[in-house]
Amino acid sequence: MSNDYTAQIREQRDRREEFFANNPNSPVPADRFAGLSYYPVDPDYRFELRLREHDDVESLTVETTAGGQQEYLRWGEFRFDLAGEEQRLQAYRSDADEDRLWVPFRDDTNDEETYGAGRYLDLEPDSHRTGDRWVLDFNAAYNPTCAYNEAYECPLIPIENWLDLPVEAGEQDYPGDPVEPTHHG
């Protein structure tokens, strides 16, 4: 991988940091934002993979951090080698007409170095797809919004996407305290 790749990942991270620090839609008030932490960019965590689409797309009910439920379609599976072993992650869609894939995962860094409930990857066809291959890049893994503000409801990671190894790439745990919801009464 080239320095261009590292610069591209750093630019993505800078844009995320800028959003959290200055955007009025940030889940963290500007005066409470503690910055974001990341693992160093590691090209060994970037994969170009074929999505093995499921013949029978099943609906999956996913629990949320607020005790609710969200529906996803179990669209396909990515297979890749990490730490000398084949790993598998399911890719989901919100509906059949959507091209975007959601790939949530948990790994052995959760609770210690990364957000306890897991992290997400969003794969957009325009930027993450070339022909029949998708770019699955853990350097772009990010924390769900509920890691920063408990008022947000986030889908939990389906157990089929729990990896039994550390993924030391992408966003680390938020160094500040999450914003607690305020109740007016």
Disulfide bonds with the S-S distance in Angstrom:
none
